[in-house]
């Protein structure tokens, strides 16, 4: 049997015409999946940080209400403080956590009991600022990655 060159070329071109779009769509879909994962990771990181920042800020505001004798409604504020503290416990820095656990709200007039409040406030504020800066840095890093990946594909 003799193989004709025109038949061979047409078969090769036909196979290439079928395989080429399949390979292209496979590579493109895989690329899009990686980008989507990056976007979802960035969004999850952003929402997690935002949620943690909210917990810590709520904790600080409820601590302020409980420790300020001029504006406190003690039973309600103490309940709010306990709820905010329970949410913020996992995210408190170690030193702030130790001071917060040792607070005795019935003896707030005692100066030794009040000395931990500025420590708690400062440590929690530092934690919030760290989270905000991490959020900004991570967000800019994600966008740089996305821009770098799209720049090669979007240029005509």
C-alpha positions in Angstrom: 0.0 0.0 0.0 1.4 3.3 -1.0 0.9 6.3 1.3 0.1 9.4 -0.6 1.7 12.6 0.6 -1.5 14.7 0.3 -3.4 12.2 2.4 -0.7 12.1 5.1 -0.5 15.9 5.3 -4.3 16.2 5.4 -4.5 13.6 8.2 -1.8 15.3 10.2 -3.5 18.7 9.8 -6.8 17.2 10.8 -5.4 15.7 13.9 -3.6 19.0 14.7 -6.9 20.9 14.1 -8.6 18.7 16.7 -5.8 18.6 19.3 -4.8 22.2 19.2 -8.0 23.7 20.5 -8.2 21.0 23.2 -4.7 21.7 24.4 -5.3 25.5 24.2 -8.5 25.3 26.3 -6.9 23.0 28.8 -3.9 25.3 29.3 -6.2 28.4 29.4 -8.6 26.8 31.9 -5.7 25.7 34.1 -4.4 29.3 34.1 -7.8 30.7 34.9 -8.1 28.3 37.8 -4.8 29.4 39.3 -5.9 33.1 39.0 -9.2 32.3 40.6 -7.5 30.6 43.5 -5.2 33.6 43.9 -8.2 35.9 44.0 -10.1 33.8 46.5 -7.0 33.5 48.7 -6.6 37.2 48.7 -10.3 37.8 49.4 -10.3 35.3 52.2 -7.2 36.9 53.8 -8.7 40.3 53.5 -12.1 39.3 55.1 -10.3 37.3 57.8 -8.1 40.3 58.7 -11.1 42.6 58.6 -13.1 40.3 60.9 -10.2 40.0 63.4 -9.7 43.8 63.4 -13.4 44.2 64.1 -13.2 41.8 67.1 -10.1 43.6 68.5 -11.7 47.1 68.1 -14.9 45.9 69.7 -12.9 44.5 72.6 -11.1 47.8 73.0 -14.3 49.9 73.0 -16.0 47.6 75.4 -12.9 47.7 77.7 -13.1 51.5 77.6 -16.8 51.4 78.6 -16.3 49.0 81.4 -13.2 50.8 82.9 -14.6 54.3 82.6 -16.6 55.0 85.8 -18.2 58.1 84.3 -20.1 56.4 81.4 -20.5 52.9 82.4 -23.7 51.0 82.8 -21.9 48.2 84.6 -24.1 45.1 84.1 -24.8 45.7 80.5 -21.2 46.9 79.7 -19.7 44.0 81.5 -21.8 41.6 79.5 -20.8 43.3 76.3 -17.1 43.2 77.4 -17.4 39.5 78.1 -18.8 38.8 74.6 -16.1 41.0 73.0 -13.4 39.4 75.0 -14.6 35.9 74.1 -14.4 36.8 70.4 -11.0 38.5 70.7 -9.2 35.9 72.9 -7.6 34.0 70.0 -6.2 37.2 68.4 -4.9 39.0 71.5 -1.2 39.3 71.9 0.2 37.2 74.8 1.0 40.1 77.1 -2.4 41.7 76.5 -4.1 38.4 77.1 -2.4 37.9 80.4 -3.4 41.3 81.6 -7.0 41.0 80.3 -7.4 37.7 82.1 -6.2 39.2 85.4 -8.5 42.2 85.4 -10.9 42.3 88.3 -13.8 44.7 87.4 -15.1 44.8 90.9 -11.8 46.3 92.1 -11.2 48.8 89.3 -10.5 51.6 91.7 -7.4 49.7 92.8 -4.4 51.2 91.0 -2.6 47.9 90.7 -5.6 46.5 88.8 -5.8 49.5 86.5 -2.1 49.4 85.4 -2.8 46.6 83.0 -5.4 48.6 81.0 -2.8 50.8 79.1 -0.8 47.7 78.4 -3.8 45.9 76.9 -4.8 49.0 74.9 -1.3 49.5 73.5 -0.7 45.8 72.6 -4.1 45.4 71.0 -3.6 48.6 69.0 -0.2 47.3 67.8 -1.9 44.1 66.8 -4.6 46.0 64.8 -1.9 48.1 63.0 0.1 45.0 62.2 -3.0 43.3 60.7 -3.9 46.5 58.7 -0.3 46.7 57.3 -0.3 43.0 56.5 -3.6 43.4 54.7 -2.3 46.3 52.6 1.0 44.6 51.8 -0.7 41.4 50.9 -3.4 43.1 48.8 -0.7 45.0 46.8 1.3 41.8 46.4 -1.7 39.9 45.0 -2.5 42.7 42.6 1.1 42.9 41.4 1.0 39.1 40.8 -2.3 39.4 38.9 -1.0 42.3 36.8 2.2 40.5 36.0 0.3 37.5 34.9 -2.2 39.4 32.8 0.2 41.8 31.3 1.8 39.1 29.1 -1.6 37.8 27.9 -3.4 41.1 27.4 -0.8 42.8 25.2 -1.8 42.7 21.5 
